[in-house]
């Protein structure tokens, strides 16, 4: 059964069609990837799924419900969280505090509870603290819990962003170029973490990534975009041997601005 179903997704910016009549499905408890040359529309797809951009036409069905008219925060509450190409941590907050912010979208306290520090608030804060510490231990950066996030090694900042996204308890986790800027050792660790998350959590993972070695290693299914349109989809082997995919990548430079 599909968790996410995209029907004829289209988005234009002025005279440029960034995404054109895109159809794709993400199955429950799967790891999928969207790839394509620079400018193919990959990150635009993420921005449409998460409500940052609004569709010009088409539909996005998540868990059996259309989410096209929901705001980004409403979509998070429905169960879709993400990381970003350019890391967006709270740089002057600690590692622990960053993760705690992820849990807050699932709290029940109202603003007055927070202002007057009611017992309900204190209980929820204690629960969030405990869950955050456990999550940091699970994902392997517990020892940095009291460090400001800006002081973490780059690879660990990427992992912290994933931890914060997990804290919101997603059903679908979107990873936007999670391996960008990582060395080979950090990429190996990232692959282990993604597989661990997919194995231990009841969620699906969709990633955009330029590192084809990582994608082919970890993705169960792949959608290939070129100039905003889907040109191929299938297993890693099917995509690797697809003539249209080979042609799209031939002579194309890759960077992180897609």
Number of C-alpha atoms within 10 A of each C-alpha: 9 15 19 22 19 19 16 17 22 22 24 14 9 7 6 10 15 21 26 21 16 19 17 16 18 22 17 17 18 19 23 23 25 25 26 26 24 19 18 23 26 28 23 18 24 22 16 20 26 23 20 15 16 16 21 13 14 16 21 23 17 23 17 11 13 14 20 20 13 15 14 19 14 15 18 22 14 18 16 25 26 23 25 18 18 13 16 11 20 16 15 13 15 20 32 23 20 24 30 24 17 20 22 15 15 14 12 11 16 10 10 10 14 13 9 9 12 12 11 13 20 14 10 16 17 11 13 21 16 12 16 26 18 13 20 22 14 14 16 16 19 16 10 18 19 12 15 17 24 15 14 17 9 17 19 19 20 26 23 27 25 24 24 26 24 24 24 24 22 21 22 28 24 24 23 24 19 27 23 19 13 15 11 10 9 17 19 13 13 20 17 13 17 19 14 13 19 17 13 9 13 14 22 23 25 21 24 26 24 22 15 12 10 15 22 17 10 17 19 15 23 27 22 22 25 23 19 25 20 21 18 18 19 15 14 19 12 13 20 16 10 14 11 15 21 12 10 17 14 10 9 11 8 14 11 16 13 18
